[in-house]
Structure formats: structure tokens, C-alpha cells
């Protein structure tokens, strides 16, 4: 009897509950991409329920008109949104729907400390790649990075979703590497390689207002986004965004070298060839001042027999998400061995207290 009860619990979880969770990701991601949540965010129909949570009320027809939706297709989205707890019927106002408790904070307001929209958007891209991933299990063939709006948007979402880790890395740097922190406070030069849309670079630019900062990336689209942020923050005299490869940038003549170089979640994406990666590190080495420092934010990946459930959740998610693209990760020992096989002579791992999520650390690497 006890086993039957337990099996029924598992049946409920792996059946209905998991379907609900998966479809909720799709609903939220579509809601963001279609502009539904953005419309609700700007709708100014906020009701504060007992000072506990924010609710938005609306009619389906107003969204159909504003966003030019097909009523039949939108009706299907609304049915699932109600079934899965994103929306409720507003029984006090005939013909109105409303957001369920805390949906506004979790999925509509991007300024909320509890906002999960970026995480859901990042996860959404997996649904567009399943057939390619299926083939790779037997062929081992690496999937080329895909183009298209979904992948582009999801990549941006993933970059923003990783902001808490980037904030922590900056805090570890300023707390544990005080000499370099002071150097940047007084001026100095900083380079971020693979800066993407600038989620990390903006944090450093706001903290170190006297530092000259350069971000480089291969993707022209993300550099365009970063340039807009630079203009909006009036940083044009001290922050640069360049669409250029490290190999090309390091070959330029008369480059003034850097006090600090950042490498955030980039190394595992570099071509899975040890000599190629070593050459990549040598290019970084050539751009550092003699007493400069390289700060690496990189998830250390344990082998499957060392996994403790819950301690490397985001790391495992990242590996599953990226390994099909040819990504190669390191554990602590193999990473240190790799660094010391280059011209760098010192590699120190600086950890945050209570490292229970598997990526609360930085590597401080010196010549």
C-alpha cells in the first residue's frame, strides 16, 4: 500500500506536474516574445491586493486590438495560462482577466528582484533544437551556433540571467584583491574579452568610474547593444565596445596594456583543442601589464561520480545547454593544470562563503 501511494505521488509529479512546468516555460517565453507581458507592464491597470502583491486586470479584446493578434490563437494561449496559474478570471469585473498572485513580480516586471523572465527565455531556446540534439547523441556531431531571433533573444536572456554571478565576481574581486581594486579606483585599464551585451562590463564601469574600459566580442549584434548602453550612460569618453576577435586585437601595434582582464564564461566555449586554447591564453598574456591580473569567471564542472544533487544546479544546466555546441569544461584541478601549462605562473581560486551553488568563485591568474 505504501509503495502504491509513493508511485501515485511520482505519477502526479512526472506526469501532470512536469507537463505543467514545461508548458509554463513555453507560455511565459511566448508571452514575452509576443509583447503580452510588456503590454501588461505598461497598461497602468495595477491593483494592489491588500498591500501584498500587484495584479494587472485586462480584457482579452484590448490585447487582441493592441497587438493585432488572431483571436482564436490567443484564446488558446489564455486557456493554458489560466489552467497553469498565470492568469485568473476577475469575478468582480465581468469580461476581465487578471494576473495571478506574484505573476507580476515573477514574469512581468523586469525591474523586480524576483523576475524570472530571463531564465525562462534562456530555457526556451532548447525547444527549437531538439531534433539537432537528438542526432548528436549518436553522431557526436557538434551543432553549429544557430542564427535567428529565438537564439539571439535567448542568448541575451541567458546573459542577463547570469547577472547575479557577475555581481558576486565583482564583489570577490574588490574584497579579496584590494591592490587591484584600488588601482582601478584610481584609474587603470580594464579589458573584457567576450563581453556580449555588457552585463558584466556595465557593473565594472559603474563601480570604477576612473578606469578606461574596453569590451571586445565577435558578435556585432551584442556590440551594438553595448554601444547603446555606453551612449545612454554617457561613458563614451572612457568605455569602448569593439567588434573584433582577440587574435586580431592582440596583433595591433602600440596597444597600451591592461591592469585587469576579465574572461567571464568564455573559455569553455573556445574551440575544444588544447593547443588552440593555450594560444588563446598566450594572447591574453601579451595584453597584460607585468603586474596585471586576469580574472576568470568559469564554472568548474565535476565528473558525474562527484555530483552532489543541488550543489551544481546551474553548472549542470549550463553544460547540458552548451556541450552540444562543442563546449568543454574543466574541474578545479584540470583548470589549474591548463593555466600553468601556459606562460602564466600563478592561479588562485577565490571562493565565496557558503558555496552551495557551484559557481561562487573567481580565478585570479598572474604572470
C-alpha positions, 0 to 999 in steps of 0.5 A: 500500500505504501509503495502504491501511494509513493508511485501515485505521488511520482505519477502526479509529479512526472506526469501532470506536474512536469507537463505543467512546468514545461508548458509554463516555460513555453507560455511565459517565453511566448508571452514575452516574445509576443509583447503580452507581458510588456503590454501588461507592464505598461497598461497602468491597470495595477491593483494592489491586493491588500498591500501584498502583491500587484495584479494587472486586470485586462480584457482579452479584446484590448490585447487582441486590438493592441497587438493585432493578434488572431483571436482564436490563437490567443484564446488558446494561449489564455486557456493554458495560462489560466489552467497553469496559474498565470492568469485568473478570471476577475469575478468582480469585473465581468469580461476581465482577466487578471494576473495571478498572485506574484505573476507580476513580480515573477514574469512581468516586471523586469525591474523586480528582484524576483523576475524570472523572465530571463531564465525562462527565455534562456530555457526556451531556446532548447525547444527549437533544437531538439531534433539537432540534439537528438542526432548528436547523441549518436553522431557526436556531431557538434551543432553549429551556433544557430542564427535567428531571433529565438537564439539571439533573444535567448542568448541575451536572456541567458546573459542577463540571467547570469547577472547575479554571478557577475555581481558576486565576481565583482564583489570577490574581486574588490574584497579579496584583491584590494591592490587591484581594486584600488588601482582601478579606483584610481584609474587603470585599464580594464579589458573584457574579452567576450563581453556580449551585451555588457552585463558584466562590463556595465557593473565594472564601469559603474563601480570604477568610474576612473578606469578606461574600459574596453569590451571586445566580442565577435558578435556585432549584434551584442556590440551594438547593444553595448554601444547603446548602453555606453551612449545612454550612460554617457561613458563614451569618453572612457568605455569602448565596445569593439567588434573584433576577435582577440587574435586580431586585437592582440596583433595591433601595434602600440596597444597600451596594456591592461591592469585587469582582464576579465574572461567571464564564461568564455573559455569553455566555449573556445574551440575544444583543442588544447593547443588552440586554447593555450594560444588563446591564453598566450594572447591574453598574456601579451595584453597584460601589464607585468603586474596585471591580473586576469580574472576568470569567471568559469564554472568548474564542472565535476565528473558525474561520480562527484555530483552532489544533487543541488550543489551544481544546479546551474553548472549542470544546466549550463553544460547540458545547454552548451556541450552540444555546441562543442563546449568543454569544461574543466574541474578545479584541478584540470583548470589549474593544470591548463593555466600553468601549462601556459606562460602564466605562473600563478592561479588562485581560486577565490571562493565565496562563503557558503558555496552551495551553488557551484559557481561562487568563485573567481580565478585570479591568474598572474604572470 
